[in-house]
Amino acid sequence: MSATSNGDATAAPERGREFDTDVIIVGAAPTGLMLAAELRRVGVRALALERLARIRATPKAGGVGGQLLKFLDYRGLTERFETASGKPRPTPTFPFGGLHVDLTQLADNPMEALLLPQPDLERLLEEIATELGAGIRRGHEVVDLSQDDASVTADVRGPDGPYRVTARYLVGCDGVRSPVRDMAGIAFPGVTYPEVNRLGHFTMPESVTLLEDGSYELPDGGRLPFGYTQTDRGVFAISSYTPHDMGVYTNEEETTEYDDAVPMTVAEFRDSIRRVLGTDLPLGEPSRLTRFTYGARQADRYRVGRVLVAGDAAHQFPSGGVALNAGMLDTVNLAWKLAAELDGWAPPGLLDTYHDERHLAGARTLLHTQAQVALRRGLDGAADALRQVFAELLEDDPARRRIGTMIAGADIRYPMPGANPHVLAGTLTPQLALRTDRGVTSVAALMHSARPILLDLADRQELRDIARRWHPRVDTVTASTDARPADVLLIRPDAHIAWAATIDEPADSATVALRDALSHWFGLPLAEAFTTTTPAAR
Ligand SMILES: Cc1cc2nc3c(=O)[nH]c(=O)nc-3n(C[C@H](O)[C@H](O)[C@H](O)COP(=O)(O)OP(=O)(O)OC[C@H]3O[C@@H](n4cnc5c(N)ncnc54)[C@H](O)[C@@H]3O)c2cc1C
């Protein structure tokens, strides 16, 4: 057993007791830890098995951004993340295919970010998951797995020797090289680009000065412009948060296969800078040195029976800043569906919508990250022209907003059943301030408990009466809000809108559509469930 774990699968509802836990999570990094927390929130026993004995110190992501930041509010976690970051939100300018998208001038900037180095993020997520009662075992590697109609079994190599764990489901959150994906026979088609990216953070050397426009003045009087510079040999970029720090990035075509376990040295980075820039650059003391490659890949199936994949195990994007958002939101989509299966009320096909919805989200993220590859990798005149045209387009607010929305993943809309779904159906519920009989609240506050909610914003008694038949599985809340976007919102536990009644929608069509939507997402109404079904095999 590891030094840092709280060990065992935790106490939980009296279901599936013949198994060691409800859900085995392979990998306790951002995706696995977020899944553990989300599962515990909906009462599912979760056990995360992580082969590393402690959180990886290697700096990977420098922070999180996009829709995930909005979602944190729906779990009451924003303040905790901000405290862990301890830094102001960075200026909203983002790299996009070797260009810089400046969102600072947009009144409704769609892409927020939070600086939180990945080891700190993982520590925070572990704290949250553990508080909620998840089991996390570090130093425990899953070496094999098998499944049948009722269960899944993981063979584990732990510090005290091999052992087995059984559960109803297993989720591979085990990274881009995912052994779970391979063991489940899930293909991971795509490409790996023959380029190497190197990133270094240093103290600013005395001989270099940060100028007001973000460029660097060099000892010989020359200047390096802020942001990305295309050279004959690749891409070079600089950026600083303060006059005392220096961030440098290179990207060059290279087929060398580096061992991820061998860290990049300052000498290796200097050589890369010399090749790409054609000259030496003074560097201060290093605080972060990373080397990475890019691939564009996606699992062809996110589920095989009782085994599922999430995070980097399910997708790999060839541009930065979006992977954590995609991976952690996979888990938000998955957790409540697993809970529904385990509790026996999941309607047919519910768990398969995890693949449908999150594969679509991953494909959408691949679309713009691959477009970025085309923008950044071309070194000839035609590629320069493409970048120039793109940069000009990005001077227009609608284009910037569109790109910012894509980077944030805010353009992803899950397909919803039924004829003419409401324009909000399939999107993250807007953050509305609400007035209720019990006082002032908000959509975000209602979602902290991760329960389905029928939110009546127009006193539609006939629709509330229908939803009551799904009580206590679905909560009903009556409230008012300024400029209501719909009369009624049916909100899933992942804060996405399952169905909405348009303003003044006639009762006869709305009641039929609401009944269909409730059955589609939340199974049969309770009275019918008792009379027409036997307890489901969970
Ligand atoms: C240099 C760099 C910079 C990055 N910057 C950003 C950024 O700014 N923004 C962003 O969003 N993303 C960024 N990323 C990507 C981000 O780090 C990954 O998307 C993220 O780590 C994926 O999380 P994950 O939990 O899915 O997988 P991983 O972090 O890869 O974690 C998988 C875990 O599974 C464990 N594991 C594997 N096999 C087993 C097994 N058999 N048994 C038990 N445990 C196992 C591993 O030890 C590991 O801890 C960056 C990546 C790199 C390399």
The ligand as a Gaussian input file, in Angstrom:
#p B3LYP/6-31G(d) Opt

LIG

0 1
 C        5.026000      20.001000     -21.583000
 C        3.562000      19.846000     -21.540000
 C        2.793000      20.967000     -21.387000
 C        1.418000      20.849000     -21.352000
 N        0.680000      21.988000     -21.198000
 C       -0.649000      21.891000     -21.157000
 C       -1.438000      23.051000     -20.943000
 O       -0.938000      24.160000     -20.795000
 N       -2.782000      22.903000     -20.882000
 C       -3.370000      21.688000     -21.007000
 O       -4.600000      21.604000     -20.951000
 N       -2.653000      20.568000     -21.173000
 C       -1.309000      20.639000     -21.252000
 N       -0.573000      19.520000     -21.412000
 C       -1.268000      18.226000     -21.515000
 C       -1.650000      17.718000     -20.120000
 O       -0.509000      17.645000     -19.317000
 C       -2.298000      16.349000     -20.263000
 O       -3.416000      16.498000     -21.110000
 C       -2.736000      15.757000     -18.923000
 O       -1.649000      15.363000     -18.142000
 C       -3.637000      14.553000     -19.180000
 O       -4.079000      14.063000     -17.955000
 P       -4.508000      12.546000     -17.790000
 O       -4.847000      12.392000     -16.363000
 O       -5.522000      12.207000     -18.817000
 O       -3.218000      11.710000     -18.184000
 P       -1.777000      11.720000     -17.522000
 O       -1.468000      13.042000     -16.927000
 O       -0.852000      11.195000     -18.554000
 O       -1.903000      10.702000     -16.340000
 C       -2.053000       9.321000     -16.534000
 C       -1.706000       8.628000     -15.232000
 O       -1.943000       7.235000     -15.361000
 C       -0.896000       6.538000     -14.706000
 N       -0.828000       5.190000     -15.273000
 C       -0.491000       4.837000     -16.539000
 N       -0.567000       3.515000     -16.683000
 C       -0.960000       2.994000     -15.486000
 C       -1.224000       1.677000     -15.027000
 N       -1.084000       0.630000     -15.832000
 N       -1.610000       1.517000     -13.747000
 C       -1.767000       2.579000     -12.922000
 N       -1.520000       3.854000     -13.316000
 C       -1.131000       4.065000     -14.597000
 C        0.328000       7.381000     -15.007000
 O        1.371000       7.138000     -14.098000
 C       -0.238000       8.792000     -14.871000
 O       -0.116000       9.301000     -13.573000
 C        0.809000      19.592000     -21.462000
 C        1.580000      18.437000     -21.604000
 C        2.949000      18.571000     -21.643000
 C        3.784000      17.327000     -21.813000

